[in-house]
Amino acid sequence: MNYLTVENISKSYGELVLFEDLSFSIHKDDKIAFVAKNGTGKTSILNILAGDDHTDSGTIIYRKDIKVSFLSQDPQFDPKLTVEETIFASDNPILQIIGNYEKALLHPEDTKSYQKAFEAMERHQAWDFETQYKQILFQLKLEDLNQKVGTLSGGQQKRLALANALINKPDLLILDEPTNHLDLEMIEWLEAFFTKENLTLFMVTHDRYFLERVCNEIIELDEGLLYTYKGNYSYYLEQRDARIEREAVETNKAKQLFKKELEWMRRQPKARTTKSKSRIDDFKDIKHRAHQRRKDHQIQLELNMERLGSKILELHKVSKAFKDKIILNKFEYTFKKGERVGIIGKNGTGKTTFLNLLTQVDKPDTGKIVKGDTVKFGYYTQEGIAIKPEQKVIEVIREYGDYIPLKKGRQISAQQLLERFLFSRKKQYDYVEKLSGGERKRLYLCTVLIQNPNFLILDEPTNDLDIITLNVLEEFLMDFPGCIIVVSHDRYFMDKVVDHLFVFKGDGLIEGFPGNYTDYRVYEDSQPAVSTPSEPKKEKASWKQNASTKLSFNEEKELRNIESKLNALAYDKKQLENKFNNPDLSQEEIESLSLELQDLMDTIEAKEARWFELSAKLEG
């Protein structure tokens, strides 16, 4: 069943042509991702489909009577309404029935109104719907239904907009970056929700695992043309590579034919026959095909940054709290050369505060943070770049530097760095205010990198970046020789870039884990399930209740900490043992490694002894 048909739509802003003559369709049960570079009109297309913008030409035809919901990146609400009032302000008839029932409960003396409201709930089976919508709000951490929308953060408002869209159960749901402002737990819940529910989706998202697990079709806008792939993200990558390879072969053939036809053109007399005029027209097409060139060129970088010294970054018993909310509690860690740390945790557990402490934007309540003399931070924050009126792209980056030094005396200029991050030479002389949101984030990233830091700290760098830019950034970071700390909800990005995690659990508890995000999820899934008392299965809930009577809160926390620490120590032991395989080790180095290994084994033994002690207390 066809829900939507888009025929030959075009959109321009002055001389800037976003897209021309695009056509595609959306059918029932499609789960389509729309993929394109930043600045090529993805958000404009979504706004056009939602009726918030218009095309210059072409038509959009919706099936009669289908219900459509749209999640924008910048939702607009009445700030005076509460969360619950905002939910009930929609035109969903089931919600209005639930609203009438809840009003009737406030006036039990009006038995007639109560009976009418109750019967409507029964007739429309609204009881299950009420349970489901409250579960959606719970999963998206919008539990305070009486909170005024005007007091919500930008991320909370985006989650409220998502909840509204899901609760309305539309036939077609159009989503612009639905995973932005969601923590990892929420994203995984949303994946499961979309997999289970019979929703038709059309979305723009940079989350590649989300694409992999949710979408059954991908439409790509590339170099002004649309390509459709009936499959998930892995299938899309495979078929896209095959298409680009075919195009390269065709371009090469066209070049050979162009040379041949060019010689013929040069030999021709001025008087043309009808046949030769036809061949001349064909020549123009051959010339166009022969000069096709993809704009995927990348500059290989061998960065020549300032070397990190022996002391990099040390945290000594660092504590931080905001009133009763504990962020860090006597946290200790010493960063080593080449560390690539990913930070994960629920929203509100203090991840950004931690980064601000490291970069001295904020100060700890107690303890100290010691930065090495050779450390040069590059801090990418969520705030982005401040735009000055009538400033051009190239002028912005040159405020921070003209080049990055490479090895062997070479360098990469500001222009070349911008090219690598998909700003053409022409685009570099555009005014910054003309850039899309994703392009501005990309430019901000370049301003951080041009300063040639040796310690990168990236707070949600993947938000609003297109998939192509993400691939470029990942390649850059894979070759980056300094230290990296990344806060991100992009699991694909984390898996590719980091090799161990800080897991922020809340209440000042931070667990270390040796591995990437997928390793961590596999480990978590392998652990015995411990349910909270609110969960329905009584046998699981009683375990938690019994545990709390046999172990104090601090002992429970210590037990969880030890389990995580033992994993990290086992990883360190394996790495240390591998060093003994080096045949070039001197006797002195062997003795030093042996002492280090013995200390590590003593620590493991002590931790295991304490683990057994706490476990015995728990089981006893």
C-alpha positions as CSV (number, residue, x, y, z in Angstrom):
1,M,0.0,0.0,0.0
2,N,1.5,3.3,-1.1
3,Y,1.5,6.0,1.7
4,L,3.4,8.8,0.0
5,T,4.7,9.6,-3.5
6,V,7.3,12.3,-4.2
7,E,7.6,13.4,-7.8
8,N,10.3,15.6,-9.3
9,I,10.7,17.9,-6.3
10,S,13.4,20.7,-6.4
11,K,14.6,23.2,-3.8
12,S,16.9,26.2,-4.1
13,Y,17.9,29.1,-1.8
14,G,19.0,31.9,-4.1
15,E,21.9,30.6,-6.2
16,L,22.3,27.5,-3.9
17,V,20.6,24.5,-5.5
18,L,19.9,21.9,-2.8
19,F,18.4,19.3,-5.0
20,E,16.6,18.9,-8.3
21,D,14.0,16.5,-9.8
22,L,14.0,14.0,-6.9
23,S,11.4,11.2,-6.9
24,F,10.7,8.4,-4.5
25,S,7.8,6.7,-2.6
26,I,7.0,5.3,0.8
27,H,4.9,2.2,1.3
28,K,3.2,0.6,4.3
29,D,5.7,-1.2,6.6
30,D,8.7,0.5,5.0
31,K,11.4,1.5,7.4
32,I,13.5,3.9,5.3
33,A,16.6,5.8,6.2
34,F,17.5,8.8,4.0
35,V,21.3,9.2,3.7
36,A,23.2,12.2,2.3
37,K,26.0,14.6,3.1
38,N,25.3,17.6,5.4
39,G,24.1,20.6,3.5
40,T,22.5,18.6,0.6
41,G,18.9,19.1,1.9
42,K,18.1,16.2,4.2
43,T,16.3,18.3,6.8
44,S,14.7,20.4,4.0
45,I,13.2,17.3,2.5
46,L,11.8,16.2,5.9
47,N,10.3,19.7,6.5
48,I,8.7,19.6,3.1
49,L,7.2,16.1,3.8
50,A,5.9,17.5,7.1
51,G,4.3,20.5,5.4
52,D,6.7,23.0,7.3
53,D,8.4,24.0,4.0
54,H,7.5,24.0,0.3
55,T,9.2,22.9,-2.9
56,D,10.1,25.1,-5.8
57,S,8.7,22.5,-8.2
58,G,7.3,18.9,-8.2
59,T,4.4,17.3,-6.2
60,I,4.0,15.4,-3.0
61,I,0.9,13.1,-2.8
62,Y,-0.2,11.5,0.5
63,R,-2.7,8.6,0.6
64,K,-6.0,9.8,1.8
65,D,-6.8,9.5,5.5
66,I,-3.3,8.4,6.7
67,K,-2.1,9.8,10.0
68,V,1.4,11.3,9.9
69,S,3.7,12.4,12.8
70,F,6.9,14.4,12.4
71,L,9.8,14.6,14.8
72,S,11.9,17.7,14.1
73,Q,15.3,18.6,15.5
74,D,13.8,21.8,17.0
75,P,10.3,20.9,18.4
76,Q,8.1,23.8,19.5
77,F,5.8,23.5,22.6
78,D,3.8,25.8,24.7
79,P,6.1,26.4,27.7
80,K,3.2,27.0,30.1
81,L,1.8,23.5,29.7
82,T,3.0,20.6,31.8
83,V,4.4,17.4,30.3
84,E,1.1,15.6,30.7
85,E,-1.0,18.6,29.3
86,T,1.3,18.6,26.3
87,I,0.7,14.9,25.7
88,F,-3.1,15.4,26.0
89,A,-3.1,18.4,23.7
90,S,-2.8,16.2,20.7
91,D,-5.8,15.2,18.6
92,N,-5.5,11.5,19.4
93,P,-9.1,10.4,20.3
94,I,-7.8,7.7,22.7
95,L,-5.9,10.2,24.7
96,Q,-9.0,12.4,24.9
97,I,-10.9,9.4,26.3
98,I,-8.2,8.8,28.9
99,G,-8.2,12.5,29.7
100,N,-12.0,12.5,30.3
101,Y,-11.7,9.4,32.5
102,E,-9.0,11.0,34.7
103,K,-11.1,14.1,35.0
104,A,-14.1,11.9,36.1
105,L,-11.9,10.3,38.8
106,L,-11.5,13.8,40.4
107,H,-15.3,14.0,40.8
108,P,-16.6,10.6,42.0
109,E,-19.8,12.2,43.2
110,D,-20.8,12.7,39.5
111,T,-21.6,9.0,38.9
112,K,-23.2,9.6,35.5
113,S,-20.0,11.3,34.1
114,Y,-17.8,8.6,35.7
115,Q,-19.9,5.8,34.2
116,K,-19.8,7.4,30.7
117,A,-16.0,7.8,30.9
118,F,-15.5,4.3,32.2
119,E,-17.6,2.8,29.4
120,A,-15.7,4.8,26.8
121,M,-12.4,3.4,28.2
122,E,-13.8,-0.1,28.0
123,R,-15.2,0.4,24.5
124,H,-12.0,1.7,23.0
125,Q,-9.7,-0.6,25.1
126,A,-7.9,2.5,26.3
127,W,-6.5,0.8,29.5
128,D,-3.7,-0.9,27.6
129,F,-3.0,2.4,25.7
130,E,-2.7,4.3,29.0
131,T,-0.2,1.8,30.3
132,Q,1.8,1.9,27.1
133,Y,2.0,5.7,26.9
134,K,3.2,5.9,30.5
135,Q,5.8,3.3,29.8
136,I,7.1,5.3,26.8
137,L,7.4,8.4,29.1
138,F,9.2,6.3,31.7
139,Q,11.6,4.9,29.2
140,L,12.4,8.4,27.9
141,K,12.9,9.7,31.5
142,L,9.9,12.0,31.5
143,E,8.4,10.7,34.7
144,D,7.5,14.1,36.2
145,L,4.2,14.6,34.4
146,N,3.5,17.9,36.2
147,Q,6.8,19.6,35.2
148,K,6.3,22.7,33.0
149,V,7.7,22.3,29.5
150,G,9.4,25.7,29.8
151,T,11.7,24.3,32.5
152,L,12.8,21.2,30.4
153,S,16.2,21.2,28.8
154,G,16.6,21.1,25.0
155,G,17.3,17.3,25.2
156,Q,14.2,16.7,27.4
157,Q,12.0,18.7,25.0
158,K,13.3,16.5,22.1
159,R,12.5,13.4,24.1
160,L,9.0,14.8,24.8
161,A,8.5,15.4,21.1
162,L,9.6,11.8,20.4
163,A,7.2,10.5,23.1
164,N,4.4,12.5,21.5
165,A,5.1,11.1,18.1
166,L,5.2,7.5,19.4
167,I,2.1,7.8,21.6
168,N,0.0,9.1,18.7
169,K,0.6,5.8,16.8
170,P,0.7,7.3,13.3
171,D,0.5,5.4,10.1
172,L,3.7,7.2,8.9
173,L,6.4,8.5,11.3
174,I,8.9,11.0,9.9
175,L,12.0,11.4,12.1
176,D,14.9,13.8,12.0
177,E,17.8,12.4,14.0
178,P,15.7,10.5,16.6
179,T,18.7,9.2,18.6
180,N,20.1,12.7,19.4
181,H,19.7,13.5,23.1
182,L,19.0,9.9,24.0
183,D,21.4,7.9,26.1
184,L,22.5,4.4,25.1
185,E,19.8,2.7,27.2
186,M,17.1,4.8,25.5
187,I,18.5,4.1,22.0
188,E,18.4,0.4,22.6
189,W,14.9,0.6,23.9
190,L,13.8,2.6,20.8
191,E,15.4,0.0,18.5
192,A,13.4,-2.7,20.2
193,F,10.2,-0.6,20.1
194,F,10.5,0.0,16.3
195,T,11.3,-3.6,15.7
196,K,8.2,-4.7,17.6
197,E,5.7,-2.0,16.5
198,N,4.1,-2.0,13.0
199,L,5.1,1.5,12.2
200,T,6.1,2.9,8.8
201,L,9.2,5.0,9.2
202,F,11.1,7.6,7.1
203,M,14.1,9.0,9.0
204,V,17.4,10.8,8.8
205,T,19.8,9.3,11.3
206,H,23.6,9.1,11.6
207,D,23.4,6.1,14.0
208,R,24.7,3.2,12.0
209,Y,23.8,0.4,14.4
210,F,20.3,1.9,14.5
211,L,20.2,1.8,10.7
212,E,21.4,-1.8,10.8
213,R,18.8,-3.0,13.2
214,V,15.7,-1.0,12.3
215,C,15.8,-0.1,8.6
216,N,14.8,-2.3,5.7
217,E,15.5,0.2,3.0
218,I,18.0,3.0,2.5
219,I,17.6,5.9,0.0
220,E,20.9,7.8,-0.7
221,L,21.2,11.2,-2.2
222,D,24.7,11.3,-3.8
223,E,26.0,13.9,-6.2
224,G,22.4,15.0,-6.9
225,L,21.1,11.6,-7.7
226,L,18.9,9.2,-5.7
227,Y,19.8,5.5,-5.2
228,T,17.6,3.0,-3.4
229,Y,18.9,-0.1,-1.6
230,K,16.4,-2.7,-0.3
231,G,18.2,-3.8,2.8
232,N,19.9,-2.7,6.0
233,Y,23.0,-0.7,6.5
234,S,25.5,-3.5,5.8
235,Y,23.7,-4.3,2.5
236,Y,23.8,-0.6,1.6
237,L,27.5,-0.4,2.2
238,E,28.2,-3.4,0.1
239,Q,26.0,-2.3,-2.8
240,R,27.2,1.3,-2.6
241,D,30.8,0.2,-2.9
242,A,29.9,-2.0,-5.9
243,R,28.0,0.9,-7.5
244,I,30.9,3.3,-7.1
245,E,33.3,0.7,-8.6
246,R,31.0,0.3,-11.6
247,E,30.8,4.0,-12.0
248,A,34.6,4.2,-12.0
249,V,34.8,1.6,-14.7
250,E,32.1,3.4,-16.8
251,T,33.9,6.7,-16.3
252,N,37.2,5.1,-17.5
253,K,35.4,3.7,-20.6
254,A,34.0,7.2,-21.3
255,K,37.4,8.7,-21.1
256,Q,38.8,6.3,-23.7
257,L,35.8,7.0,-25.9
258,F,36.2,10.7,-25.3
259,K,39.8,10.7,-26.6
260,K,38.7,8.8,-29.8
261,E,35.7,11.2,-30.4
262,L,37.9,14.3,-29.7
263,E,40.2,13.3,-32.5
264,W,37.3,12.8,-34.8
265,M,35.9,16.3,-33.9
266,R,39.2,17.9,-34.6
267,R,39.4,16.3,-38.1
268,Q,35.9,17.3,-39.1
269,P,35.3,20.1,-41.8
270,K,33.2,23.0,-40.9
271,A,30.3,21.8,-43.1
272,R,28.4,19.2,-41.1
273,T,26.1,16.4,-42.3
274,T,23.0,15.4,-40.4
275,K,24.8,12.2,-39.2
276,S,27.9,14.1,-38.0
277,K,25.6,16.6,-36.1
278,S,24.1,13.7,-34.2
279,R,27.6,12.4,-33.4
280,I,28.5,15.9,-32.1
281,D,25.5,15.9,-29.8
282,D,26.6,12.4,-28.5
283,F,30.1,13.8,-28.0
284,K,28.8,16.4,-25.5
285,D,27.3,13.6,-23.4
286,I,30.5,11.5,-23.6
287,K,32.5,14.5,-22.5
288,H,30.2,15.0,-19.5
289,R,30.6,11.3,-18.5
290,A,34.3,11.3,-19.0
291,H,34.8,14.2,-16.7
292,Q,32.7,12.8,-13.8
293,R,34.7,12.8,-10.6
294,R,33.7,11.7,-7.1
295,K,34.4,14.2,-4.3
296,D,35.6,11.5,-1.9
297,H,39.3,12.4,-2.1
298,Q,41.0,12.1,1.3
299,I,44.4,13.4,2.4
300,Q,46.5,10.8,4.2
301,L,47.8,12.4,7.4
302,E,51.0,11.5,9.4
303,L,50.6,14.1,12.2
304,N,53.7,15.6,13.7
305,M,52.2,16.8,17.0
306,E,54.2,17.7,20.1
307,R,55.3,14.6,21.9
308,L,53.6,13.7,25.2
309,G,55.9,13.5,28.2
310,S,55.9,10.9,30.9
311,K,53.3,12.8,32.9
312,I,50.1,13.3,31.0
313,L,47.0,13.7,33.2
314,E,46.5,12.5,36.7
315,L,43.4,12.6,38.9
316,H,44.0,12.3,42.7
317,K,41.0,11.6,44.9
318,V,38.8,14.0,42.9
319,S,35.3,14.6,44.2
320,K,32.5,16.8,42.7
321,A,28.9,17.2,43.6
322,F,26.0,19.6,42.9
323,K,24.0,19.9,46.1
324,D,23.0,16.3,46.8
325,K,23.9,15.0,43.4
326,I,27.3,13.2,43.5
327,I,29.3,13.2,40.2
328,L,32.7,12.0,41.4
329,N,33.7,10.5,44.7
330,K,37.5,10.4,45.3
331,F,38.1,9.3,41.7
332,E,41.6,8.3,40.8
333,Y,43.2,7.7,37.5
334,T,46.4,8.2,35.6
335,F,46.3,8.6,31.9
336,K,49.0,6.9,29.8
337,K,50.3,7.6,26.3
338,G,47.9,6.6,23.5
339,E,44.9,6.0,25.7
340,R,41.6,5.9,23.9
341,V,38.8,6.1,26.5
342,G,35.1,6.0,25.8
343,I,32.7,7.4,28.4
344,I,29.2,6.0,28.6
345,G,26.3,6.4,31.1
346,K,22.8,7.6,31.4
347,N,21.9,11.3,30.9
348,G,22.6,13.3,34.0
349,T,25.3,11.1,35.5
350,G,28.0,13.8,35.0
351,K,29.9,12.9,31.8
352,T,30.2,16.4,30.5
353,T,31.0,17.7,34.0
354,F,33.9,15.2,34.1
355,L,35.3,16.6,30.8
356,N,35.0,20.1,32.1
357,L,37.0,19.1,35.2
358,L,39.7,17.6,33.0
359,T,40.0,20.8,31.0
360,Q,39.7,23.1,34.0
361,V,36.5,24.7,32.7
362,D,35.2,23.6,36.2
363,K,37.0,22.9,39.5
364,P,36.7,19.8,41.7
365,D,35.3,20.2,45.3
366,T,38.2,18.2,46.7
367,G,41.3,16.4,45.3
368,K,43.5,17.6,42.5
369,I,44.0,17.2,38.7
370,V,47.6,17.4,37.4
371,K,48.2,18.1,33.7
372,G,51.6,17.3,32.1
373,D,53.6,20.3,30.8
374,T,53.5,18.9,27.2
375,V,49.8,18.3,27.1
376,K,47.8,20.4,24.6
377,F,44.0,19.8,24.8
378,G,41.7,19.9,21.9
379,Y,38.2,20.2,23.5
380,Y,35.1,19.7,21.2
381,T,32.1,20.7,23.3
382,Q,28.4,20.3,22.6
383,E,27.9,24.1,22.4
384,G,29.4,24.3,18.9
385,I,30.8,27.4,17.2
386,A,29.9,31.0,17.7
387,I,29.0,32.6,14.4
388,K,30.2,36.1,13.5
389,P,28.1,38.0,10.9
390,E,29.5,37.9,7.3
391,Q,32.4,35.6,8.3
392,K,33.5,33.0,5.7
393,V,34.3,29.4,6.4
394,I,38.0,29.7,5.6
395,E,38.3,32.9,7.8
396,V,36.8,31.0,10.8
397,I,39.4,28.2,10.7
398,R,42.4,30.6,10.0
399,E,41.6,32.3,13.4
400,Y,42.8,29.1,15.0
401,G,45.7,28.2,12.6
402,D,46.9,28.1,9.0
403,Y,48.3,24.5,8.9
404,I,49.0,21.3,10.8
405,P,52.6,20.1,10.7
406,L,53.2,16.6,9.2
407,K,56.2,14.3,9.4
408,K,59.2,14.7,7.1
409,G,58.8,18.5,7.1
410,R,55.4,18.5,5.3
411,Q,52.2,20.2,6.3
412,I,48.5,20.3,5.7
413,S,47.0,23.7,5.1
414,A,43.7,24.9,6.6
415,Q,42.2,24.6,3.1
416,Q,43.3,21.0,2.7
417,L,41.9,20.1,6.2
418,L,38.6,21.6,5.2
419,E,38.7,19.7,2.0
420,R,39.3,16.4,3.9
421,F,36.2,17.2,6.0
422,L,34.1,17.7,2.8
423,F,34.3,21.5,2.3
424,S,35.1,22.1,-1.3
425,R,37.2,25.1,-2.3
426,K,34.1,26.9,-3.4
427,K,32.3,26.1,-0.1
428,Q,35.2,27.4,1.9
429,Y,34.3,30.9,0.7
430,D,30.6,30.7,1.7
431,Y,29.4,32.7,4.6
432,V,29.1,30.6,7.8
433,E,25.5,31.6,8.4
434,K,24.6,29.8,5.1
435,L,25.8,26.5,6.5
436,S,23.5,23.7,7.7
437,G,23.6,22.7,11.4
438,G,25.7,19.6,10.5
439,E,28.1,21.7,8.4
440,R,28.6,24.1,11.3
441,K,29.5,21.1,13.6
442,R,31.9,19.9,10.9
443,L,33.6,23.3,10.7
444,Y,33.8,23.5,14.5
445,L,35.6,20.1,14.5
446,C,38.1,21.5,12.0
447,T,38.8,24.5,14.3
448,V,39.7,22.0,17.1
449,L,41.9,19.8,14.9
450,I,43.8,22.7,13.2
451,Q,45.3,23.6,16.6
452,N,47.2,20.3,16.5
453,P,46.3,19.0,20.0
454,N,47.9,15.9,21.4
455,F,45.0,15.1,23.7
456,L,41.6,15.2,22.1
457,I,38.4,15.5,24.3
458,L,35.2,15.0,22.3
459,D,31.8,15.6,23.8
460,E,29.1,14.0,21.5
461,P,31.1,14.7,18.3
462,T,28.8,12.6,16.2
463,N,25.6,14.7,16.8
464,D,24.3,16.2,13.5
465,L,27.2,14.8,11.5
466,D,26.4,12.8,8.3
467,I,27.6,9.3,7.9
468,I,30.2,10.2,5.3
469,T,31.8,12.8,7.7
470,L,31.7,10.3,10.5
471,N,33.7,7.9,8.4
472,V,36.3,10.6,7.7
473,L,36.5,11.5,11.4
474,E,36.9,7.8,12.4
475,E,39.8,7.4,10.0
476,F,41.4,10.6,11.4
477,L,41.0,9.3,14.9
478,M,42.3,5.8,14.1
479,D,45.5,7.4,12.9
480,F,45.7,10.0,15.8
481,P,48.8,9.2,17.9
482,G,47.8,11.2,21.0
483,C,45.3,10.5,23.8
484,I,41.5,10.5,23.1
485,I,38.5,10.8,25.4
486,V,35.1,10.5,23.8
487,V,31.6,10.9,25.2
488,S,29.2,9.5,22.6
489,H,25.9,7.6,22.3
490,D,27.0,6.5,18.8
491,R,27.9,2.8,19.5
492,Y,29.4,2.2,16.0
493,F,31.7,5.2,16.5
494,M,32.7,4.0,20.0
495,D,33.4,0.5,18.8
496,K,35.7,1.8,16.1
497,V,37.6,4.4,18.1
498,V,38.0,3.5,21.7
499,D,39.6,0.5,23.4
500,H,38.3,0.9,27.0
501,L,35.5,2.5,28.8
502,F,34.6,4.6,31.8
503,V,31.0,3.6,32.7
504,F,29.2,6.3,34.7
505,K,26.7,4.5,36.9
506,G,25.5,7.5,38.9
507,D,26.0,8.6,42.5
508,G,29.7,9.1,41.9
509,L,30.3,5.4,40.8
510,I,32.5,5.0,37.7
511,E,33.5,1.6,36.6
512,G,36.4,0.8,34.2
513,F,35.9,-1.7,31.5
514,P,38.6,-3.1,29.1
515,G,37.0,-3.2,25.7
516,N,34.7,-1.2,23.4
517,Y,30.9,-0.7,23.7
518,T,29.9,-4.0,22.1
519,D,32.3,-5.9,24.4
520,Y,30.7,-4.2,27.3
521,R,27.1,-5.1,26.2
522,V,28.2,-8.7,25.7
523,Y,29.7,-8.7,29.2
524,E,26.6,-7.1,30.8
525,D,24.2,-9.5,29.0
526,S,26.3,-12.5,30.4
527,Q,25.8,-11.4,34.0
528,P,23.0,-12.8,36.1
529,A,20.0,-10.5,35.9
530,V,19.4,-8.6,39.1
531,S,15.9,-7.0,39.1
532,T,14.7,-4.1,41.1
533,P,11.8,-4.6,43.6
534,S,9.4,-2.8,41.2
535,E,9.7,-5.6,38.6
536,P,6.9,-8.1,38.4
537,K,8.8,-11.4,38.9
538,K,8.9,-11.8,42.7
539,E,11.7,-14.4,42.8
540,K,14.1,-11.9,41.1
541,A,12.9,-9.0,43.3
542,S,13.5,-10.9,46.5
543,W,17.2,-11.5,45.6
544,K,17.7,-7.7,45.6
545,Q,15.8,-7.3,48.8
546,N,17.8,-10.1,50.5
547,A,21.0,-8.7,49.2
548,S,20.3,-5.3,50.7
549,T,19.8,-6.8,54.1
550,K,23.1,-8.8,54.0
551,L,25.3,-6.2,52.4
552,S,25.4,-2.5,53.2
553,F,25.0,0.0,50.3
554,N,28.8,0.6,50.3
555,E,29.5,-3.1,50.3
556,E,27.2,-3.6,47.4
557,K,28.9,-0.8,45.5
558,E,32.3,-2.3,46.4
559,L,31.3,-5.7,45.1
560,R,30.2,-4.3,41.8
561,N,33.4,-2.3,41.6
562,I,35.6,-5.3,42.3
563,E,33.9,-7.4,39.5
564,S,34.6,-4.6,37.0
565,K,38.2,-4.0,38.3
566,L,39.0,-7.8,38.0
567,N,38.1,-7.6,34.3
568,A,40.4,-4.7,33.8
569,L,43.2,-6.3,35.8
570,A,42.9,-9.6,33.8
571,Y,43.2,-7.5,30.7
572,D,46.3,-5.7,32.0
573,K,47.9,-9.0,33.0
574,K,47.4,-10.4,29.5
575,Q,49.0,-7.3,28.0
576,L,51.9,-7.5,30.4
577,E,52.5,-11.2,29.7
578,N,52.5,-10.5,26.0
579,K,55.5,-8.2,26.5
580,F,57.6,-11.1,27.5
581,N,57.3,-12.5,24.0
582,N,59.7,-9.8,22.7
583,P,63.1,-11.6,22.0
584,D,65.0,-8.3,22.3
585,L,64.3,-7.7,25.9
586,S,67.3,-7.0,28.1
587,Q,67.9,-8.7,31.4
588,E,67.1,-5.5,33.2
589,E,63.8,-5.1,31.3
590,I,62.8,-8.7,32.1
591,E,63.4,-8.1,35.8
592,S,61.4,-4.9,35.7
593,L,58.5,-6.6,33.9
594,S,58.6,-9.5,36.3
595,L,58.3,-7.1,39.3
596,E,55.4,-5.3,37.6
597,L,53.7,-8.6,36.9
598,Q,54.1,-9.8,40.5
599,D,52.6,-6.6,41.8
600,L,49.7,-7.0,39.4
601,M,49.1,-10.7,40.5
602,D,49.2,-9.6,44.2
603,T,46.6,-7.0,43.5
604,I,44.4,-9.5,41.6
605,E,44.8,-12.0,44.5
606,A,43.7,-9.4,47.1
607,K,40.8,-8.3,45.0
608,E,39.6,-11.9,44.5
609,A,39.9,-12.6,48.3
610,R,37.7,-9.6,49.0
611,W,35.3,-10.6,46.3
612,F,34.9,-14.1,47.9
613,E,34.5,-12.5,51.3
614,L,31.6,-10.2,50.1
615,S,30.0,-13.0,48.0
616,A,30.0,-15.4,51.0
617,K,28.4,-12.7,53.1
618,L,25.8,-12.2,50.4
619,E,25.0,-15.9,50.0
620,G,25.1,-16.5,53.8
